[in-house]
Amino acid sequence: MKFDLLEVFIRAGKITWKYKILWIFGILASCGRSSGSNSNSSSRSNGSGTGENPFTPEMLRQIEVFLARMESWFQQNTWIVFALFAVFFIALILQIFFTLVGTAGLARGVVKAENGAESLQFGELFGESLDYFWRLFGAAIVIWLPYFILFFAAILIGLLPLINSGTSTPDMTAAGGLVVLILIAVCCCAIPVSIALSLYHVQVKRSIIVDNLGVFGALGRGWQVFLQNIIPLLIIGIVLGIAGFIINLILLLPILLLVLPLMQTFIEGNITSWQPFIAVGIFVLCYSPVLWVLNGILTTYTESVWTLAYLRSTTPKEVAPVFLEANA
């Protein structure tokens, strides 16, 4: 192992706490990440939940009135459909832009901190990050586009037996079972491949930002770093993945403590108005900015760990500089 993993984690924590300007870039970089957990809960039927509709007649009437008004409004304002598509497209572009710029700003900030900078300027880091946007975007396309093409092609191939089985019930049953097995096999193969590609992509991004390489040069450099440090990189990924899951679960706990009992009460048919849903919705809207900021700080630490790991793995120990912290 070319570097001390514990030192990387500790140093990343110090950088995250000292250079709080990096939190802004962490918030930007977290735009492209989905934080949260999918919880599948099965509710058992009891005396009040025997398959009956949990909506009261008044709630059903309000839903029908609302849907009728929405349908009428959409028929009178067909332009809104195109406007929604435009808003979605613009939001997607902004998400990609902020994610890549935030990632570049974090990496550049960590590099400057390691070079002894006492303070970091947002404008300077943001301006430098713009220089890496198109290279980061191109590298992501080169790495992930073939993966998704092969993934969906494998799914389509798996669906062919179901398409060619005709309408016979036994044939449909056998083909359906075969399709399920094929889909499970595809997913089992896709998970380790996606993990490896994610670790490789991290090194490619650092090759672009830290070493200022082009797309294809970074692909080669990232592959070299990935192969030479696959074990420590995998350990870092596992530690950050488990820690991130636990922290995100804790951050989402206030929402889960409200939503889960609300849904259970609703399924049991004990809610007769929309006020509880409105109250929970208002809380979620108020808590979302707090969750966004906290997730940005977590992203700042995570990206700092990956940048430091890249710096440590590409710098020989005998020539590695010793960084002195003022007012530590």
N, C-alpha and C positions, 0 to 999 in steps of 0.2 A: 504494500500500500504506500503510495507516494506522499500522502498527507495525513494529518491527524484529524479524524472525523470530529472528535470532541472539540478541538480547537476551532474548527469551522463553525460548528453550531454556536459556540460561545461568542466568537467574533461577530457572527451575523446578528446575534442579540444586541451586542454593544453598538453596532452600526445602526441598527433599527431604532434604538433608543436615543442615540446621540444626534443623528441627522434626521430630525422629524420632518424635514421638507420632503424626504423620500416617501412619506405616507401619502402625499398627493399622487405621486406616480403609482403607488401601490393601489390606490383607489381606482385610478385609470386602468391599470393592468387587470384589476379584478372584474372589469366590465365583461370580459369574455369568459369568465369562469362561472359555473353554476355551483353554488354552495348550498348544501342542504342534504337531506336524507329522505329516501323514499321508504315510507313505513306502510307495510301491508298489514292491516288488521281485519280480522274476521269477527263480526259481531254475531253472537248466538241469539237465536230467537227466544224471547221469554214471553211472559203473559201478555205484554202490551205490544210486542213486536212480532207479530205472526204473519208478516207479509203484507200488512195493511199499508196504505199510502200515508206517509208521515205528514203530508201537507194537509192543512185544514181547508174546508171549502172556501173560506175567505182568502186564504193564501193562493189557492188555485185560481180563484177569480181574478186576483191581482196579477198573477202571472199571465193569464190569458189576455187581460187588458193591456199589459205592458208589451206582450209580443205582437198584438194587433197594432198598437201604435207604432212600434218599431217597423213592422212590415209596411205600414202605410207611409211612414216617413222615408224609408228606403226607396219605395216606389216613386215618391215625389222628388227625391234627391239622389238620383242614380250616380251623380258625380262623386258621392262620398265613397263608393267602392274603389274608384281609381285613386282617390285621395288616401284611403287607407293603405293601398298597395304602395303608394309613393312614400308615405310615412314609414311603413315597414322597411322599405328598401333603404331610405335615408338612415333609419335607426341602425340597420345592419352595417352600413358603411361606417357610421360613427363608432359603433362598437368595435369593429375591426381596427379602425384608426386609433382609438384610445387605448385598446389593448396592446398593440404593437408599440406605440409611442411610450406608454407607461412601462412596458418591459424594458425598452431601450434606456429610458431615463433611470430606472432602478439600477441596471447593470453599469451604466456610466457613473452613477453616483457612488456605487460600491468601489469601482476602480479608482475614482478620485479620492475616496476615503482611505483606501489602501496606500495611495501615494502621498498621504499626509495632509490632505486638505482639512483645514479647521472648520470650514463652513461650505455649504453648497448653495448655489443660487438656482432658483426654479427656472428663470428665463434662460440661463446658460444651458442647463440640462435639457430643457424642452427643445431649444434650438438644435442641439447636437442630436437629439433623438430623431428629429425629422430626417436627418441624413441617412438613417438606417431603415426607414419605413419600407421602401419598395424592395430592398434586399430581404428583409424579414418576411414580407408578404410573398415574395417569389420563392423563398426557401420553404415556406409552409405549403405552398401549392405543389412544389416538386415532391415533397415528402408524403403528404397526406392524400393527394388526389389519386395516385395509383392504388393506395390502400382502400379507399372508399369504392373505387371502380371495381376492384376485385371482390370486395365484400358483397356489394349488391349483385354482381354477376354470379357469385356463388349461391346467393339466395334465389335468384331467378332460375338457376340450373336446378336447385332443389325443388322448385315449384313445378318443374316440367312433368314429373310423374303424376301430379295431381291434375294438371291440365290435360294430359294425354290419357287419363284413366277412363274417360267417358262418363256416362251417367249411371252405371251399374253400382248398386250400393256396396257389394263386397269389394269391388275394385276401388271405390272411393275410400272405403275404410282402410284398405291396405296401403293405398297411395298416401292417405293422410298420415298414417303412422310412419311411413318412409320419409315424408316431408318433415315431420317433427324431429326424427332422428338426424336428418341432414342439417336442419337448422341448429339443433343442439351442437352438432359437431362443428359447424361453421362458427358459432359463437365461442365455443371452447378454444378454437384455433385463433380467433380474432382477438381475444383478450390478451394473451401473452405477446402477440405481435404488436398490438396497440401500445402495450407497456414499453416494449423495446423501442418502438418508434418515438414514443414520448421522451424517453431518456436520450435518444439520439438527437431529437429535435432540440432539446435543451442545449446540447453541446454545439449544435450548428448555430443557434441564436447567439451563443456566447462567442463563437468564432467570428461572427459578423460584427458584433458590438465591441468586443474587447480587442480583437486582432485586426479589425477593419478590413475583413476579407470580402470578396465578392460571393455571389451565391454558390457557384460551383467550387470555388476554393474553400468556402466554409463547409460544404458538404463533405469534401475530402478530409479537411482538418477535424471536423466533428466526428467523423467515423473513426479516425485515428485515436482521438481522445476517448471515445466511447469504448473501443476494443481494449485499450490499455488500462482502463479504470472501471470496467464493467461491474466488478464486485462492490467497490465502495459506492459507486453511483446507484446501484440497486439497493444497497443498505440505506443510503440517503433517501431514495424514493419511498422505501417502505416506512421509514421513521416519519417522514413528512406526511405521507398518506394517512397513517394511523393517527398521528397527532392532529392533522387537519380535520379528519372525520370527527374526532372527539371534540375539538374546539368548536367546529361548526354545529355539532349537535347541542353543545352547551349554549351557543349563541341563539339557536333556534328554539331553545327550551321555553322561553316565555310565550312564543307563538303556539307551540305544541300544547302547552298547558291550557291554553284557551280554546284552540281549535278542536282537539280531540274530545274533550268533554262536551263541547257544543254539538259536534256531529253525533256523538253517542246519544245525547238527549234528543236530538232531532230525529234520529232513527227510531227511538222509542216512542215518538209521537207526542212529546211533552212540550213542544214549542208551538205556539199558536200565532206568532207575529214575526215580523222581520227585524224587530229592534235588537235582539241578541246578535244577529248577523251583522247589522250595521255597526254595533258597538265594537265587535271584533275586527271588522274591516277598518274602522278608524284607528284602532290600536295598531294594526299591522302597518297602515300607512305612516303613522307617527314613529313606529319602531324601525321602519325600513332604513331611514338615513343613518341611524345608530348602527344597524347591522352592516350597512355598506361601509361605514368608516372602520369598524372593527375588522371586517373582512379585508379591507385595504391594508390595515396594519399587518394582518397575518400574511397577506400576499407580499408585503415588503420584506418580511423576515424570510419567507420561502425563497423569493427570488435572490435575496442576499446570500442565502446558503448555496444556491446553485452557482452563483457568480464566483463566490469564494472557492468553491470546489473546483471550478474550472481554472481559476488562477493558480491554486495550489498544485493541480495536476499538470499544468503546463509550464510551471516554473521549477527548475531544479533546486533541490534543497540547498546545495552549496552556494547558489547565487540568490536565494530568496532574501529579500530585504527584511529588516526588522522594523516594524512600525511602532512608533512611540506615540502614545495618546496623551494629549495635554488635557488637564482637568478631568482625568478619568474618574 
